[in-house]
Amino acid sequence: VKPAPGTVTIKEVRGYVVGSKAAEEKAGGLADCHAQSEDHWITGARRPIATPISVYTKYKTNRKSWGIDAIGTMIVEIELSNGI
Protein backbone atom coordinates (compact mmCIF):
# COMPACT_ATOMS: atom_id res chain seq x y z
CA VAL A 1 0.00 0.00 0.00
CA LYS A 2 1.37 3.36 -0.99
CA PRO A 3 0.23 6.39 0.99
CA ALA A 4 -1.20 9.38 -0.82
CA PRO A 5 1.32 12.08 -1.72
CA GLY A 6 1.94 14.42 1.22
CA THR A 7 0.77 11.90 3.81
CA VAL A 8 2.86 11.85 6.97
CA THR A 9 4.43 8.42 7.38
CA ILE A 10 6.77 6.70 9.81
CA LYS A 11 10.34 7.30 8.70
CA GLU A 12 12.19 5.35 11.41
CA VAL A 13 11.57 3.50 14.68
CA ARG A 14 14.32 3.29 17.31
CA GLY A 15 14.27 1.38 20.59
CA TYR A 16 16.41 1.84 23.68
CA VAL A 17 16.73 -0.17 26.89
CA VAL A 18 18.55 0.40 30.17
CA GLY A 19 21.88 -1.45 30.34
CA SER A 20 20.94 -3.74 33.24
CA LYS A 21 18.31 -4.43 35.88
CA ALA A 22 20.79 -3.33 38.57
CA ALA A 23 21.25 0.06 36.86
CA GLU A 24 17.49 0.45 36.53
CA GLU A 25 16.88 -0.34 40.21
CA LYS A 26 19.68 2.02 41.28
CA ALA A 27 18.05 4.80 39.24
CA GLY A 28 14.76 4.30 41.07
CA GLY A 29 12.97 2.23 38.47
CA LEU A 30 12.90 4.77 35.65
CA ALA A 31 9.76 4.04 33.59
CA ASP A 32 9.31 0.59 35.13
CA CYS A 33 7.75 1.27 38.52
CA HIS A 34 8.34 -2.37 39.49
CA ALA A 35 12.12 -2.23 38.97
CA GLN A 36 12.75 -1.50 42.62
CA SER A 37 14.97 -3.01 45.29
CA GLU A 38 13.71 -6.15 47.02
CA ASP A 39 12.57 -4.20 50.11
CA HIS A 40 10.43 -1.64 48.21
CA TRP A 41 6.70 -1.70 49.02
CA ILE A 42 5.57 -2.08 45.40
CA THR A 43 7.32 -5.43 45.03
CA GLY A 44 5.29 -6.76 47.97
CA ALA A 45 8.30 -7.34 50.19
CA ARG A 46 6.88 -5.71 53.31
CA ARG A 47 3.59 -7.61 53.33
CA PRO A 48 1.92 -10.32 51.26
CA ILE A 49 0.41 -9.24 47.98
CA ALA A 50 -3.11 -9.78 46.68
CA THR A 51 -3.34 -10.61 42.99
CA PRO A 52 -5.10 -13.42 41.13
CA ILE A 53 -1.85 -15.40 41.09
CA SER A 54 -1.13 -14.91 44.83
CA VAL A 55 -3.30 -17.92 45.66
CA TYR A 56 -0.23 -19.96 44.74
CA THR A 57 2.31 -20.05 47.58
CA LYS A 58 5.26 -19.73 45.19
CA TYR A 59 3.96 -16.35 43.96
CA LYS A 60 2.45 -14.92 47.15
CA THR A 61 5.38 -13.12 48.74
CA ASN A 62 6.74 -10.94 45.95
CA ARG A 63 5.46 -9.56 42.65
CA LYS A 64 8.84 -10.20 41.05
CA SER A 65 8.37 -13.93 41.64
CA TRP A 66 5.97 -14.08 38.70
CA GLY A 67 7.83 -11.74 36.37
CA ILE A 68 6.16 -8.38 36.88
CA ASP A 69 9.47 -6.63 36.19
CA ALA A 70 10.61 -8.95 33.41
CA ILE A 71 10.70 -6.42 30.60
CA GLY A 72 12.01 -3.30 32.31
CA THR A 73 12.21 0.17 30.86
CA MET A 74 12.03 0.48 27.10
CA ILE A 75 11.98 3.74 25.23
CA VAL A 76 10.61 3.77 21.69
CA GLU A 77 11.32 6.75 19.46
CA ILE A 78 9.28 7.16 16.29
CA GLU A 79 10.45 9.64 13.66
CA LEU A 80 7.92 10.84 11.10
CA SER A 81 8.50 11.93 7.55
CA ASN A 82 7.58 15.52 8.47
CA GLY A 83 10.44 15.73 10.98
CA ILE A 84 8.41 15.27 14.12
C-alpha positions in Angstrom: 0.0 0.0 0.0 1.4 3.4 -1.0 0.2 6.4 1.0 -1.2 9.4 -0.8 1.3 12.1 -1.7 1.9 14.4 1.2 0.8 11.9 3.8 2.9 11.8 7.0 4.4 8.4 7.4 6.8 6.7 9.8 10.3 7.3 8.7 12.2 5.3 11.4 11.6 3.5 14.7 14.3 3.3 17.3 14.3 1.4 20.6 16.4 1.8 23.7 16.7 -0.2 26.9 18.6 0.4 30.2 21.9 -1.4 30.3 20.9 -3.7 33.2 18.3 -4.4 35.9 20.8 -3.3 38.6 21.3 0.1 36.9 17.5 0.5 36.5 16.9 -0.3 40.2 19.7 2.0 41.3 18.1 4.8 39.2 14.8 4.3 41.1 13.0 2.2 38.5 12.9 4.8 35.6 9.8 4.0 33.6 9.3 0.6 35.1 7.8 1.3 38.5 8.3 -2.4 39.5 12.1 -2.2 39.0 12.8 -1.5 42.6 15.0 -3.0 45.3 13.7 -6.1 47.0 12.6 -4.2 50.1 10.4 -1.6 48.2 6.7 -1.7 49.0 5.6 -2.1 45.4 7.3 -5.4 45.0 5.3 -6.8 48.0 8.3 -7.3 50.2 6.9 -5.7 53.3 3.6 -7.6 53.3 1.9 -10.3 51.3 0.4 -9.2 48.0 -3.1 -9.8 46.7 -3.3 -10.6 43.0 -5.1 -13.4 41.1 -1.9 -15.4 41.1 -1.1 -14.9 44.8 -3.3 -17.9 45.7 -0.2 -20.0 44.7 2.3 -20.1 47.6 5.3 -19.7 45.2 4.0 -16.3 44.0 2.4 -14.9 47.1 5.4 -13.1 48.7 6.7 -10.9 46.0 5.5 -9.6 42.6 8.8 -10.2 41.1 8.4 -13.9 41.6 6.0 -14.1 38.7 7.8 -11.7 36.4 6.2 -8.4 36.9 9.5 -6.6 36.2 10.6 -8.9 33.4 10.7 -6.4 30.6 12.0 -3.3 32.3 12.2 0.2 30.9 12.0 0.5 27.1 12.0 3.7 25.2 10.6 3.8 21.7 11.3 6.7 19.5 9.3 7.2 16.3 10.5 9.6 13.7 7.9 10.8 11.1 8.5 11.9 7.6 7.6 15.5 8.5 10.4 15.7 11.0 8.4 15.3 14.1 
